[in-house]
Amino acid sequence: MAMTTDELTELLHRLLAGWENEVVEFKEAARQFSADKTGEYVSALSNEANLRGVGSGWLVFGVSNSRQIVGTTHLVDGLQRQSLKHHIHQSIDQGLTIREVYEVTIDGERVVLLEVPAAPRGIPISWKGDYRARAGESLVPLSLDKLDEIRRQTIGADWTAVVVPEATLAHLDPAAIARARQGFTERYSPRIPASDVAAWDDATFLSKARLTRDGAITRAALLLLGADTSTHLLTPHPAQMTWKLVGEQGGYEHFRLPFLLNTTELAKRIRNVKLRLLPPDELIYREISKYDERSLLEALYNCIAHQDYTRNSRIIVTEHADRVEFQSAGEFYDGTPDDYALDERTPSRYRNPFLVEAMTELNLIDQMGYGIHRMVQDQVRRFLPLPDYDLSSSNEVKLTIPGAVIDESYSQLLMVRTDLPLEDVLALDRVQKGLPIAAATATRLRKGKLIEGRKPHLRVSEVIADATGNLVDYVRTRPQTDAHYASLIRDLLERAGSATREDINALLIPLLPDVLTDGQKLNKVSNLLSRLRREGSIRNTGSRTQPRWELT
C-alpha cells in the first residue's frame, strides 16, 4: 500500500523510538547490503511477525547502531529493487518476498524501509532450507518450539492436515510418488542434488515434501498421491474431478485419485484448437492456441488447493464452445481476484495451508498469489479476454477462461499497444464485456482515446491513438522486429525464386517506420540482407554491383 512522505516519516520515528526487536532491524548499509543476508532477515522477521500477530516486520537501511540517521545509497533505483525482490522470491522456499520498498529523506539523509509480510498462518518461512528467527536483536535459527507453534496454527481447522489412521504407503500410487519426486527435485535444484532425492525411501521423501505428519499419511497425501482404489479412505468426500462437455457434442468423464496425475489427464480432455487472429497492420494471420495449457493446469491446481473440502463436493470443469468454467466449493478466501490480477496482494491465510505447502513443495503452485496474475498475463499475451471470477454464491467459486474473441477492437488493441499497463487492460476487458468501470478510469481511457461512447454504452475504440494521432500513423511509426522484415524477404524469394536489390527495396522501404530517413531505410535493408547472408539463409547469385538474391 502506498504511503505518503508524512506517513513514512511518522513510521520511521515510531520504529526508532521502539528500536530493534523481534520484528524490527536497523542497518547502516551506507552503500549496499548483502542480498543473501537480507533473505535471512526476511525469513526471521516474517516468522516473528506471524508469532506476534502483527502484519509486517521491518528492515531499515540508513540508520547507525547509535540510532542516528546517516543515510544510504542502497537500492537507489527501481531495477535494483526488483532484482532484490526476485532474488528473495527465488530463494525463500515458500515463495514469499518483500512486500514493498519505501524510501524517505530526513534532514537530507535517505532512509530505505523494507516491509516484510508476516508468514501465513500455519506456514513457517525458510531461507534456502533454513528457518530463521530473532532473539531480541540477534538473528538465530527458528527453534523447534516456534516452528511447531506456527504449524499448529491451523491444523485443528485444516481438513487436509488430518491424519488418516488406516492409510499406509500401500494406499499411494507409485507413479504419483515418482512424479512428486520429480517436482520436488525441480523445485530444489540445484540446492538438493537429484541423486539425494532419489536415494530417499518413500517415507523420508513424503516427510520432506510435507505430506505426512510424524510419519502418518494425511488427507493431503491421499488427495495428491492416493491410488484410485483409496478413495474410500476420504469418505464422505468424493475425491473426484469431473469434466463435462456441453453443446452439440456432449460428454463427461470423472477423474479420481491421484489428483497429481489426473489434473493433466483432465486438462487433455479440453479441446485446444488453434485460433487465427488478424493484426490491424498486417496481412498475415497470427495463430494462437485456444487455451494456454499452463493456465488450465493453474486453474485446476487452484481448485484443488483452495476448495472447502468440508462441503464434500467435487471439482467440476465445464467446457463450452467459447470458454471453460472451473467450479469448486467454498468462497474466495482472502481478498478479491482483482487484487491478485494486478499482483498487488500476498495472501495472508489459506483455507488448506497444509495442502498448499505440500503442493508448493512439489512445484505445483506458489504461496504468493501469483497464479491469477500469470493467468491474466497469459490471456493478454494471446490477445484474448481475461479470466472472470463469479463470486455471487457463497457456496462456490467459478472461474471462467475465455477461448474466443469477444470484441475484435479489444484484441487488435492488445496486438498493437503492447505498452498498455495491466490496470488499463483490466478496465478495457470490462468495457468489452459490458461491465461498469470507475469514472476516473473511464476518464483516463477516454483521454488516451482507448474507449468511446457514453455511459453505460462504452466501447473499445476502433481507432488507436498515440502521440502521433491515430492507428494508421501509429502503425507507420511503430518499428517491427528484424525477424518480421527478414520473414518478408524470405517469402518474396520463395514465391519469386529470386529478387534484385530494387525488388527488395520496393517491398520493404514502404513498410519501414516513417521516423527513419531515406538513407537510414536503405542502410537497414542492407544490414538485413547481410545478416541473412551470414546466417546462410540467402545467397547472392549476381555480382556485387548488381546482386540477385536467392534462398539457399
C-alpha positions in Angstrom: 0.0 0.0 0.0 1.4 3.4 -1.0 2.4 5.7 1.9 2.8 9.5 1.9 6.1 11.2 3.0 4.4 12.3 6.2 3.2 8.7 6.9 6.7 7.3 6.2 8.4 9.9 8.4 6.0 9.1 11.3 6.5 5.4 10.8 10.3 5.8 10.9 10.3 7.8 14.1 7.9 5.3 15.7 10.3 2.4 14.7 13.3 4.4 16.0 11.6 5.0 19.3 10.9 1.3 19.9 14.4 0.4 18.4 15.4 -3.1 17.4 13.2 -6.1 18.5 12.0 -9.3 17.0 10.2 -7.6 14.1 12.4 -4.5 13.5 16.0 -4.4 12.4 18.2 -1.4 11.6 21.3 -1.5 9.4 23.7 1.3 8.5 24.4 0.0 4.9 25.9 3.2 3.7 26.3 1.9 0.1 24.9 -1.7 -0.1 23.8 -4.7 1.9 24.1 -8.4 1.1 21.1 -9.9 -0.7 21.6 -13.2 1.0 21.8 -11.6 4.4 18.6 -9.7 3.5 16.9 -13.0 2.7 17.8 -14.4 6.2 16.3 -11.3 7.8 13.1 -11.7 5.6 12.7 -15.3 6.9 13.3 -14.2 10.5 11.1 -11.1 10.5 8.3 -12.9 8.7 8.2 -15.7 11.2 8.4 -13.4 14.2 5.7 -11.2 12.8 3.4 -14.2 12.5 4.2 -15.3 16.1 3.5 -11.8 17.4 0.3 -11.3 15.4 1.5 -8.2 13.5 1.0 -7.8 9.8 4.7 -6.9 8.9 8.3 -6.8 10.0 10.7 -4.0 9.0 14.3 -4.0 7.8 15.6 -0.4 7.7 18.7 0.8 6.0 20.5 4.1 6.7 20.4 4.1 10.5 23.5 3.6 12.6 23.8 1.5 15.8 23.7 4.7 17.8 20.2 5.4 16.4 21.5 8.2 14.2 20.0 8.6 10.7 23.1 8.5 8.5 21.6 7.8 5.0 22.2 5.2 2.4 22.6 4.8 -1.3 21.4 1.1 -1.2 18.6 0.2 -3.6 18.7 3.6 -5.2 16.8 2.6 -8.4 13.8 0.5 -9.4 15.9 -2.1 -11.2 17.9 -2.9 -8.0 14.7 -3.2 -6.0 13.0 -5.5 -8.5 16.2 -7.6 -8.7 16.3 -7.9 -4.9 12.6 -8.9 -4.7 13.1 -11.5 -7.4 16.2 -12.9 -5.6 14.3 -13.2 -2.4 11.3 -14.8 -4.0 13.6 -17.4 -5.8 15.4 -18.4 -2.6 12.6 -18.2 0.0 11.3 -21.8 -0.1 7.7 -20.7 0.3 7.9 -18.1 -2.5 7.4 -15.1 -0.1 9.2 -11.9 -0.9 9.5 -8.3 0.3 6.0 -6.6 0.2 7.3 -3.1 -0.5 10.4 -1.0 -0.6 9.9 2.6 0.7 12.3 5.5 0.9 12.1 8.8 2.8 14.5 11.7 3.3 15.0 13.0 6.8 17.2 16.1 7.2 18.8 15.5 3.8 19.6 11.8 4.6 17.9 9.0 2.6 16.5 6.1 4.5 15.1 2.8 2.9 12.4 0.7 4.7 11.7 -2.9 3.6 8.3 -4.1 4.6 8.3 -7.9 5.2 4.9 -9.6 5.3 4.1 -11.9 8.2 4.3 -15.6 7.4 0.9 -17.0 6.5 -0.9 -18.9 9.3 0.4 -22.5 9.6 3.3 -21.9 7.1 6.8 -21.1 8.5 9.1 -19.3 6.1 12.6 -20.6 5.4 15.6 -19.1 3.5 17.5 -21.7 1.4 16.2 -24.5 3.5 16.9 -22.9 6.9 14.2 -21.4 9.1 15.4 -18.2 10.7 14.1 -16.2 13.8 15.1 -13.4 16.1 16.2 -13.5 19.7 15.9 -9.8 20.7 18.2 -8.1 18.2 20.0 -11.2 17.1 19.4 -13.4 14.1 19.1 -17.1 15.1 17.7 -20.4 13.8 13.9 -20.8 14.3 13.6 -23.1 17.4 11.5 -26.3 17.2 9.0 -24.8 19.6 8.4 -21.8 17.4 8.3 -24.0 14.3 5.7 -26.2 15.9 3.7 -23.2 17.1 3.4 -21.8 13.6 2.5 -25.2 12.1 -0.1 -25.9 14.8 -2.0 -22.6 14.0 -4.3 -24.2 11.5 -4.0 -28.0 12.0 -7.2 -28.1 14.0 -9.2 -26.4 11.3 -7.4 -27.7 8.2 -9.3 -30.6 6.7 -6.2 -31.6 4.6 -3.9 -31.8 7.6 -5.8 -34.6 9.3 -4.1 -37.9 9.6 -5.9 -41.0 8.2 -5.1 -43.8 10.7 -6.0 -46.6 8.3 -3.8 -45.3 5.4 -0.4 -46.8 4.7 2.2 -46.3 1.9 0.4 -49.2 0.1 -2.6 -46.8 -0.4 -0.5 -44.4 -2.5 0.1 -44.6 -6.3 3.8 -45.4 -7.1 3.6 -43.4 -10.4 2.3 -40.4 -8.5 5.1 -40.6 -5.9 7.6 -40.7 -8.8 6.0 -37.6 -10.4 6.1 -35.9 -7.0 9.8 -36.7 -6.6 10.4 -35.1 -10.0 8.5 -31.9 -9.0 10.4 -31.7 -5.7 13.7 -32.2 -7.4 12.9 -29.4 -9.9 11.9 -27.0 -7.1 15.1 -27.6 -5.1 17.6 -27.9 -7.9 20.5 -27.3 -7.5 20.4 -26.9 -3.7 19.5 -30.6 -3.2 21.2 -33.0 -5.7 18.7 -35.1 -7.6 20.7 -38.2 -6.5 19.9 -37.4 -2.9 16.2 -37.1 -3.5 16.3 -40.4 -5.5 18.1 -42.1 -2.6 15.4 -41.3 0.0 12.9 -44.0 0.7 9.2 -43.1 0.2 8.6 -42.4 3.9 11.6 -40.0 4.0 10.5 -38.3 0.8 6.9 -37.8 1.9 8.1 -36.3 5.2 10.5 -33.9 3.3 7.6 -32.9 1.0 5.4 -32.0 4.0 2.8 -34.7 3.1 3.0 -36.7 6.3 2.8 -35.9 10.0 5.1 -37.8 12.2 5.2 -40.5 9.5 1.5 -40.8 9.2 -0.4 -40.4 5.9 -2.6 -37.3 5.8 -5.6 -36.4 3.7 -3.4 -34.1 1.6 -1.2 -37.1 0.7 -4.2 -39.2 -0.3 -5.6 -36.4 -2.5 -2.4 -35.8 -4.4 -0.9 -39.3 -4.4 -3.6 -41.8 -3.4 -4.2 -44.8 -5.5 -7.5 -44.9 -7.4 -8.7 -47.7 -5.0 -8.1 -45.5 -1.9 -11.0 -43.1 -2.4 -12.9 -44.8 0.4 -10.4 -43.5 2.9 -11.7 -40.0 2.3 -15.4 -40.8 2.5 -17.8 -38.9 2.6 -15.7 -36.6 0.3 -16.0 -37.9 -3.3 -12.3 -37.1 -4.1 -13.3 -36.5 -7.7 -12.9 -34.1 -10.5 -15.5 -34.1 -13.3 -15.0 -32.8 -16.9 -18.2 -32.0 -18.8 -18.6 -31.0 -22.4 -21.8 -29.1 -23.3 -23.0 -28.1 -26.8 -23.8 -30.1 -29.9 -21.4 -32.8 -28.8 -22.0 -33.6 -25.2 -19.8 -35.8 -22.9 -18.4 -36.2 -19.5 -15.7 -38.1 -17.5 -14.9 -38.5 -13.8 -11.3 -38.3 -12.6 -10.4 -39.8 -9.2 -7.2 -40.1 -7.3 -4.4 -39.4 -7.6 -5.0 -35.7 -8.3 -1.3 -35.1 -9.1 -1.6 -37.2 -12.2 -5.2 -36.8 -13.1 -5.2 -33.0 -13.4 -3.0 -33.4 -16.5 -5.4 -36.1 -17.8 -8.4 -33.9 -17.3 -6.7 -30.9 -19.0 -6.0 -33.1 -22.0 -9.8 -33.6 -22.5 -10.3 -29.9 -23.2 -10.2 -29.3 -26.9 -7.4 -26.8 -27.5 -7.6 -26.0 -31.2 -5.8 -23.1 -33.0 -7.4 -19.7 -33.4 -6.4 -17.3 -36.2 -6.3 -13.6 -35.4 -5.5 -10.8 -37.9 -3.5 -7.9 -36.6 -4.7 -4.5 -37.8 -1.5 -3.6 -39.6 -0.5 -6.9 -41.2 -1.8 -9.3 -43.9 -0.6 -12.4 -42.2 -2.7 -14.2 -39.6 -1.3 -15.0 -36.1 -2.1 -18.4 -34.8 -2.6 -18.9 -31.1 -3.9 -21.8 -29.1 -7.5 -21.5 -27.8 -6.3 -22.0 -24.2 -2.9 -21.7 -22.6 -2.0 -25.1 -21.2 -0.3 -23.5 -18.2 -3.4 -21.6 -17.3 -5.6 -24.7 -17.5 -3.4 -26.5 -15.0 -3.0 -23.4 -12.9 -6.8 -23.2 -12.6 -7.1 -26.9 -11.7 -4.4 -26.7 -9.1 -6.0 -23.7 -7.6 -9.3 -25.6 -7.3 -7.6 -28.4 -5.6 -5.5 -26.2 -3.2 -8.3 -23.9 -2.1 -11.5 -26.0 -2.2 -13.6 -26.2 1.0 -13.3 -30.0 1.5 -15.7 -30.0 4.4 -18.6 -29.5 1.9 -17.9 -32.9 0.3 -18.1 -31.5 -3.2 -16.3 -32.5 -6.4 -14.5 -30.1 -8.7 -16.4 -29.5 -11.9 -14.8 -28.4 -15.2 -17.4 -27.4 -17.9 -16.2 -27.0 -21.4 -18.3 -24.7 -23.7 -17.6 -23.8 -27.3 -16.0 -20.5 -26.4 -14.9 -20.9 -22.8 -14.0 -23.3 -19.9 -15.5 -22.9 -16.4 -13.9 -24.3 -13.2 -16.2 -24.7 -10.2 -15.0 -25.5 -6.7 -16.7 -25.4 -3.3 -16.1 -22.5 -0.9 -16.0 -18.7 -1.1 -12.9 -16.8 -2.3 -10.8 -17.0 0.9 -8.6 -13.9 1.1 -9.1 -10.7 -0.8 -10.5 -10.2 -4.3 -9.4 -11.6 -7.6 -8.6 -8.2 -9.0 -6.0 -7.7 -6.1 -4.1 -10.8 -7.4 -4.6 -10.0 -11.1 -2.6 -6.8 -10.6 0.0 -8.6 -8.4 -0.8 -6.2 -5.5 -1.7 -8.7 -2.8 0.0 -11.5 -1.0 -2.3 -14.0 0.7 -2.2 -13.8 4.5 -4.0 -17.0 5.1 -5.2 -20.2 3.4 -8.2 -22.4 3.8 -5.9 -25.5 3.4 -2.4 -24.4 4.5 -1.1 -28.0 4.9 -2.2 -28.9 1.3 -0.9 -25.6 -0.1 2.5 -26.1 1.5 2.7 -29.6 0.1 1.7 -28.5 -3.4 4.3 -25.8 -3.2 7.0 -28.3 -2.3 6.0 -30.4 -5.3 6.4 -27.3 -7.6 2.7 -27.3 -8.5 1.8 -23.8 -7.1 3.3 -20.9 -5.3 2.1 -19.4 -2.0 2.2 -15.8 -3.1 -0.9 -15.5 -5.1 0.9 -15.2 -8.5 -1.3 -17.8 -10.2 -4.1 -15.4 -11.0 -1.6 -12.8 -12.2 0.0 -15.4 -14.5 -3.4 -16.5 -16.0 -4.2 -12.8 -16.7 -0.8 -12.3 -18.4 -1.2 -15.4 -20.5 -4.5 -14.1 -21.9 -3.1 -10.6 -22.5 -0.1 -12.2 -24.3 -2.5 -14.1 -26.6 -4.9 -11.1 -27.1 -7.9 -12.8 -25.6 -10.5 -11.7 -23.0 -9.3 -12.0 -19.4 -10.4 -14.7 -16.9 -13.6 -13.9 -14.9 -14.4 -14.9 -11.3 -18.1 -15.3 -10.3 -18.3 -14.9 -6.5 -22.0 -14.3 -6.4 -22.6 -17.6 -4.5 -21.1 -18.1 -1.0 -21.0 -21.8 -1.6 -18.6 -21.9 -4.6 -16.1 -20.0 -6.8 -16.5 -20.2 -10.5 -13.5 -19.2 -12.8 -14.1 -18.7 -16.5 -11.3 -18.7 -19.0 -12.5 -17.4 -22.4 -11.3 -19.2 -25.5 -12.7 -16.8 -28.2 -12.6 -13.2 -29.2 -15.5 -11.1 -27.8 -14.6 -7.7 -29.4 -12.1 -7.5 -32.3 -11.2 -4.0 -31.3 -10.0 -5.1 -27.9 -7.9 -8.0 -29.4 -6.4 -5.7 -32.1 -5.7 -3.1 -29.5 -3.6 -5.6 -27.5 -1.7 -6.6 -30.6 -0.7 -3.0 -31.4 -0.4 -1.5 -27.9 1.9 -3.9 -26.1 2.8 -1.0 -23.8 -0.6 -0.7 -22.0 -0.4 -1.0 -18.2 -2.3 -4.0 -16.8 -4.8 -1.9 -15.0 -5.9 -0.4 -18.3 -6.2 -3.8 -19.9 -8.3 -4.9 -17.0 -10.6 -1.9 -17.5 -10.8 -2.4 -21.3 -11.7 -6.0 -20.7 -14.6 -4.9 -18.5 -15.7 -2.5 -21.2 -15.8 -5.2 -23.9 -17.9 -7.4 -21.6 -20.4 -4.5 -20.9 -19.3 -4.3 -17.3 -19.1 -0.9 -15.4 -15.8 0.8 -14.7 -14.9 3.6 -12.3 -15.5 7.2 -13.5 -11.8 8.1 -13.0 -10.7 5.1 -15.0 -13.2 5.9 -17.9 -11.8 9.5 -18.0 -8.2 8.2 -18.2 -9.1 5.7 -21.0 -11.1 8.3 -22.9 -8.2 10.8 -22.7 -5.9 8.1 -24.1 -8.5 7.5 -26.9 -8.9 3.9 -25.9 -12.7 4.0 -25.4 -15.5 5.9 -26.8 -19.3 6.2 -26.4 -21.3 7.3 -23.4 -22.1 5.5 -20.2 -23.4 2.9 -19.8 -22.7 2.1 -23.5 -18.9 2.4 -23.6 -16.9 0.5 -26.2 -13.3 -0.1 -27.0 -12.1 2.4 -29.7 -11.6 1.1 -33.2 -9.0 3.9 -33.7 -6.0 3.5 -31.5 -4.3 6.9 -30.8 -0.9 7.6 -29.5 1.3 10.7 -29.7 1.1 10.8 -33.5 -2.7 10.7 -33.6 -4.3 7.5 -34.9 -3.9 3.9 -35.8 -2.5 4.4 -39.3 0.1 6.9 -38.1 0.9 4.7 -35.1 1.5 1.6 -37.3 3.6 3.6 -39.7 5.8 4.9 -36.9 5.9 1.6 -34.9 9.1 -0.4 -35.8 8.6 -4.1 -36.4 11.2 -6.6 -35.4 14.0 -7.5 -37.8 12.6 -11.1 -37.8 9.4 -9.7 -39.3 11.2 -8.0 -42.2 13.5 -11.0 -42.7 10.4 -13.2 -43.0 9.0 -10.9 -45.7 12.3 -11.2 -47.7 12.3 -15.0 -47.5 8.6 -15.1 -48.5 9.4 -13.0 -51.6 12.3 -15.2 -52.6 10.3 -18.3 -52.1 7.5 -17.0 -54.3 9.6 -15.3 -57.0 12.6 -17.6 -57.0 15.0 -14.7 -56.9 14.9 -10.9 -56.5 17.1 -7.9 -57.2 18.0 -5.2 -54.6 15.5 -3.0 -56.3 12.8 -5.6 -55.8 13.6 -6.0 -52.1 13.7 -2.2 -51.7 10.3 -1.9 -53.3 9.0 -4.5 -50.8 10.5 -3.2 -47.6 11.0 0.6 -47.9 7.3 1.4 -47.7 6.9 -0.8 -44.6 9.8 0.8 -42.6 8.8 3.4 -40.0 8.5 7.0 -41.2 10.8 8.2 -38.4 13.7 6.8 -40.4 15.3 8.9 -43.2 15.6 7.5 -46.7 19.3 6.8 -46.1 18.6 5.0 -42.9 15.9 2.9 -44.6 18.4 1.8 -47.3 21.0 1.0 -44.7 18.5 -1.1 -42.7 17.7 -3.1 -45.8 21.4 -3.6 -46.5 22.0 -4.8 -42.9 19.1 -7.2 -43.1 20.5 -8.7 -46.3 24.0 -9.0 -44.9 22.7 -10.7 -41.8 20.6 -13.2 -43.8 23.6 -14.0 -46.0 25.9 -14.6 -42.9 23.2 -16.9 -41.4 23.2 -18.9 -44.6 19.6 -18.2 -45.4 20.2 -16.4 -48.7 22.9 -16.1 -51.3 23.9 -13.6 -54.0 24.0 -15.3 -57.4 24.7 -11.9 -59.2 27.5 -9.5 -58.8 28.4 -7.0 -56.0 27.1 -4.1 -58.1 24.1 -6.0 -59.4 23.1 -8.5 -56.8 20.4 -11.1 -57.3 19.3 -12.8 -54.1 18.0 -16.4 -53.8 17.2 -18.7 -50.9 19.9 -21.2 -50.1 
